[in-house]
Amino acid sequence: MAFSLLAGLPPVYGLYTSFYTVLLYTFMGTSRHISVGTFAVTSLLTQTVVVRFVPESIPVLNETTGMAIGGGNETFVGGISEIEIRKVGVASALMFLMGIFQFVFGIFRFGFITNYLSAPLIQAFTTGAALQVVTSQTPSILGIKITSATAIPVFFRNWIEIFKQLPNTHIPTLIISIVCIIVLVAGREINLRFKDKMKIPIPTEVIVVIIAIIASTFGLFQENFNVSVVGPIPRGLPAPVLPDFSILGSIIGDAFAVAVVGFAISISLAKMYAQKYGYQIDSNQELIAYGVSNFVPSFFQSFPNAAALARCVIQENTGGNTQIVGLISVIIVLITILVLGPVFQPLPRAVLGCIIVVGLVGILQQLSLLKPTFKTSKIDCLVWVVTLLSVLLLGVDIGLLAGVVFSMLTIIFRTQRPRCEVLGNIAGTDVYRNCKGYASAQPHHGIVIFKFHSVLYYANRDYFREKLFTAIGFDPDILNHERKKEAERSAAQSSDSSCCFIMPVKKPLKSPNIDIELDCSRSSVTPNEQESNITAVHSVRPKLFHTLIIDCSSFSFIDLVGIKTLHSLCKSFSEVDVDMLLVNLSNHVKESLIAGSYFDLAGENSEFPTIHDAVLHA
């Protein structure tokens, strides 16, 4: 019921959602421990859509007068206002599309899409969504009314409205909220501290609800103190009703976001419990189960759902190891819908708001993960911060998209500018490690072993060449150009001074790592030798460096540009008498190089299974 209010709907629709979704998942899901139903994040996403299409507040019916409490000309049909019917229609339409998306994803085996939601991203997203939920529940806790903002940034605009209304805080509602929060927090701490000693956690929320109902009934909170209560809850299951299909085209993006978020959260919990208890789940079957659990209930006045961590923990702690527990909860919910609904009528809405906020404390504590994430990986920490700010500034749905896009950009950046290393041999072994990271790793005389920690493809081709030339200390194309210039100058001298004696001359080219010499020495030149001297007199030869070994163990694939890059490098190095050898090629990459005719130029002896084999060959 609390999450139904969070979704912008009357509490009874939370009961309908909890009944149909749990019943369907029990027979179709593959997880034994998760509990599906109403959930804070999906409820918040639903609220954003509902408020966008129907911004008006739902009036409460005074059963005595048949009019809305507080006045107004709202129309009621069977005790249900026209505004409420429109809001439920929007929520059901969102659920309808969400179910279709998830079902289609499962049929076409798109379960892998959640792989793009990293742990830091999910943590930041759920934390941002929790802050949005707290914001949405603060007015009911304080007993004030605000106009919910729809323009970006929604989060900060709503808090501005809340601060403006603080002088109008309803004191009786505030007192009820303070007492409830104290009891709920105390109960939570007791359950956490003594969870190993207690077989069943204390149902603090149930106790608070019972006490609040009794106090409100006998204290006449609504009549005496004007405290907002849940209001009439109709008995019985609703008749099937078509969702509002007229808005489907306008909410496709919202439905897709809710479908992905709901599945991501649910499958994360399912995998966590499957790993903990040693069984397997089928991601695609889970998608189908979630799809059916949203599609079918959309015709029975329900709203989007997902698995909720709090209910999963309770189910686990009470010894539930199968979905039979789900059937038991369905029976209890059914009894509530058919018989006990009116009992909840005097329950103050502030109590439900407090239950929601305190229930999110565990998610909000994820903010403490920011510091260890920063120490472990600054890029992941950046994803965390950007996703959190995106959710707060842009809203939950657009914020999630922004977080995913930014996370993907960091991956692209990492592959474009990865780490590069020059490897050396650890004496007495066939092990090769980074020369900078291992003092015992020493480079071989005349051999440079280069490792590129990424795939080689079009986006990082230039970076690969740049780092490779930095590692070896020169660019072979520049050396080839210098050789040609020296050859042309020598040819010109030979034509001007035939049969003249030329003193031996050596022009060294200095580079950071190696010494290269241009050997321009010849004892004499005669007219008969001019033509041969153009190519023979000038030779560029590495004085120390004779073999380049490229460790390709990080190449999970190589594209056409990457193949052409290696082809060009092999040709350039061969022209300066440097052998280029490839090692640790995967079968897929080797097949790509063969298809690209790389070995037609490099030769069969240019590839070795290990670095040590290549070193021995060199």
Secondary structure as GFF3:
##gff-version 3
##sequence-region A 1 618
A	DSSP	alpha_helix	2	6	.	.	.	ID=ss1
A	DSSP	alpha_helix	12	28	.	.	.	ID=ss2
A	DSSP	beta_strand	36	37	.	.	.	ID=ss3
A	DSSP	alpha_helix	40	53	.	.	.	ID=ss4
A	DSSP	beta_strand	61	62	.	.	.	ID=ss5
A	DSSP	beta_strand	67	68	.	.	.	ID=ss6
A	DSSP	beta_strand	76	77	.	.	.	ID=ss7
A	DSSP	beta_strand	80	81	.	.	.	ID=ss8
A	DSSP	alpha_helix	82	107	.	.	.	ID=ss9
A	DSSP	three_ten_helix	111	116	.	.	.	ID=ss10
A	DSSP	alpha_helix	119	142	.	.	.	ID=ss11
A	DSSP	alpha_helix	154	165	.	.	.	ID=ss12
A	DSSP	three_ten_helix	166	168	.	.	.	ID=ss13
A	DSSP	alpha_helix	171	193	.	.	.	ID=ss14
A	DSSP	alpha_helix	204	219	.	.	.	ID=ss15
A	DSSP	alpha_helix	221	225	.	.	.	ID=ss16
A	DSSP	three_ten_helix	245	250	.	.	.	ID=ss17
A	DSSP	alpha_helix	252	277	.	.	.	ID=ss18
A	DSSP	alpha_helix	283	295	.	.	.	ID=ss19
A	DSSP	three_ten_helix	296	300	.	.	.	ID=ss20
A	DSSP	beta_strand	306	307	.	.	.	ID=ss21
A	DSSP	alpha_helix	309	317	.	.	.	ID=ss22
A	DSSP	alpha_helix	324	335	.	.	.	ID=ss23
A	DSSP	pi_helix	336	340	.	.	.	ID=ss24
A	DSSP	three_ten_helix	341	344	.	.	.	ID=ss25
A	DSSP	alpha_helix	349	359	.	.	.	ID=ss26
A	DSSP	alpha_helix	361	364	.	.	.	ID=ss27
A	DSSP	three_ten_helix	365	369	.	.	.	ID=ss28
A	DSSP	alpha_helix	370	376	.	.	.	ID=ss29
A	DSSP	alpha_helix	378	394	.	.	.	ID=ss30
A	DSSP	alpha_helix	396	416	.	.	.	ID=ss31
A	DSSP	beta_strand	420	426	.	.	.	ID=ss32
A	DSSP	beta_strand	432	434	.	.	.	ID=ss33
A	DSSP	beta_strand	441	442	.	.	.	ID=ss34
A	DSSP	beta_strand	447	452	.	.	.	ID=ss35
A	DSSP	three_ten_helix	458	460	.	.	.	ID=ss36
A	DSSP	alpha_helix	461	472	.	.	.	ID=ss37
A	DSSP	alpha_helix	476	496	.	.	.	ID=ss38
A	DSSP	beta_strand	506	510	.	.	.	ID=ss39
A	DSSP	beta_strand	515	519	.	.	.	ID=ss40
A	DSSP	three_ten_helix	527	529	.	.	.	ID=ss41
A	DSSP	alpha_helix	530	536	.	.	.	ID=ss42
A	DSSP	beta_strand	539	542	.	.	.	ID=ss43
A	DSSP	beta_strand	547	551	.	.	.	ID=ss44
A	DSSP	alpha_helix	560	574	.	.	.	ID=ss45
A	DSSP	beta_strand	579	583	.	.	.	ID=ss46
A	DSSP	alpha_helix	587	595	.	.	.	ID=ss47
A	DSSP	alpha_helix	598	602	.	.	.	ID=ss48
A	DSSP	three_ten_helix	604	606	.	.	.	ID=ss49
A	DSSP	beta_strand	607	608	.	.	.	ID=ss50
A	DSSP	alpha_helix	611	617	.	.	.	ID=ss51
###
